[in-house]
Amino acid sequence: MKKFIIVLLLICLVLSFASTICAAKLRFAFMPGIADPFYFTMEKGAKAKAEELGVELLVGEYPKAWGPEYQVPILKALVARGDIDLLFTAPTSTEALIPVLKEIHDSGIPVITVDTYLGDGDYTKPSNYNFPLAFIGTDNFLGGQVVAGQLALLLGGKGKVFLENTNPDVSSVMGRELGFRAGIKIFPDMELVGVEYCLDLQETAATQVSAALQKDPDLEGVFGVNVFSAQGAHQAVVTAGLEGAIKIATWDATETLIEALKRGEVDLILAQMPAEMGALCVEWGVKHLTEGAEIPRKVIPGFFVFTQENVNDPEAQQYIYK
Ligand code: T6T
């Protein structure tokens, strides 16, 4: 009888240990690039998928400004907890984030880069930045080409245009600039007269675009490559009283830009799929950790282009950042 009770107790012990292991939730961490509607929407998509798959999602404090000096300390504090199973983050520099993310990877935490990548983003070739499991984000070069083509169409294939960018060492916005340059080159009568970098400060973008408008009174189009540069460009054109006269192409479907598009002050908006990006990070992370699945090194969600014609379409509403 005594033997039977001991065996029973042992079985209970083993079962309760096993169930503790089974119940242990995966814990993922998400570190955004900056506090803006693009990353807020990404967080929502990631949270919904995490809830669906039973993953605990920790979100790092949103940096108030763009750059490694803001992002790295928050990132370090987030992983210092020591209980993270996977990290997905948007590196705020192609080079400066390599050492810190490599250190995190070497400490046993797999890393996915989302929205932006390290180096040239080719994680399949030998390099000091090929350690992330994957890059999940928009084909920014293609998007830049599409924007150039649409802007050229709006301008009848001719005219001077200006580009407002943010940071020269960030893969996403540089991809947009390179794609835009390539797209504009196709039209012999179109000229890109200038490019400025606002370092993700809307006021700086507005000042730079105002200066460009004064320098080139015959400027006909402006492309703002992200939330801050686009909203700053819009602000400058409205302040100059040129809304409608200057064609404005923008990137990132914030409610502010969508409202401006509805009023006819903005002409097109390229919307990325931030919620899908966040959800894909969680989904692939779980597959990798629980099934040993090999993640494609590049996962590229699509994009949607809002125009004054389709902005009120019911199916288009899902692409507005929330
Ligand atoms: O455009 C997005 C993001 O894709 C980019 O990397 C940085 O700027 C945004 O967050 C918008 O502000």
Residues whose N, C-alpha, C, O or C-beta is under 5 A from the ligand:
A	BS01	T6T	D36 F38 D115 S172 V225 N226 V227 F228 D252
